[in-house]
Amino acid sequence: MNLVFDGPGQPMGLVPHSLIALLPLAVWAYRRFVGRRGSSLVWLLAAVGIFLLLNGIVFWDQSRVRRMAADGTLQVTRGSITQSWHIVSRERDWTSRTLSYRTTVSEGFDVAGVRFRWNIGDSFSPATFSNAAEPPLAFPEGAAVEVSWFVDPASEDERRIVRLRMEPGGARATVADAEFAAVIAGFVAALESADATRLAGLVQFPVNFAGHMLGAGQVDDLRAALAMPALQSCLRTAAAEALHDGSRRIVCHGVTLLFARAAGDAWRLRELRQGP
């Protein structure tokens, strides 16, 4: 298996958010050196306090993760992924004056009866896996993994992944290929607009639909089967797995879509089924 994330091996460094400490420091410096008047030490102490607090928390967390890894106290779970998910949700941010929408991407997988979950990029510590690297990892069902983790009381008893190994076939996210990404975008747009003609142009007929071969005249049946907003949202951002025969597989909410190159070297949907 390949080591795809190593929390204990992450370098120690300054937390980017700690740069907010420059604000009270700038106020203190302006009042002290530009305004030429006495400046309260409150601003200076606030800057130092913010800087030490933010960096201190992360340093403490990375230190304890390294200690647990060295002591062998991390729990290790091995097996094949039995279920995985990638859910994109948009909610109005009521804390913002503009009331803009905030996008959250939730992911996770089950292995050996243990569930791991996270929000992409939502981790206060670099020692915790949150699939924030580019390109992100895909977690196809059936992929073999080895997860080193612990239950963290400081994070509401969540299971934190601090080291992750995966078989090479699972550690891929190839949707970044511009041509394939354009096909997926067109596929989702056809589903959202209920455009059967456009959808038919992106399907290789006859297409294998759960073991039944559908012809071009049955494209409406195919469209109806995929008329699920959650599935379409997942397809828009899902990572594809490149298979040995050159085709690409996307798994969303338990539905597997297999794309392959057809005549003219164009990507087309070849198979649709439940499960991996």
Secondary structure by P-SEA (a helix, b strand, c coil): cccccccccbbbbbbcccccaaaaaaaaaaacccccccccaaaaaaaaaaaaaaaaaaaaaaaaaaaaaaaccbbbbbccccccbbbbbbbbccccccbbbbbbbbbccccccbbbbbcccccccccccccccccbbbbcccccbbbbbbbbccccccccccbbbbcccccccccccaaaaaaaaaaaaaaaaccaaaaaaacccccccccccccccaaaaaaaaaccaaaaaaaabbbbbbccccbbbbbcccbbbbbbbcccbbbbbccccccc
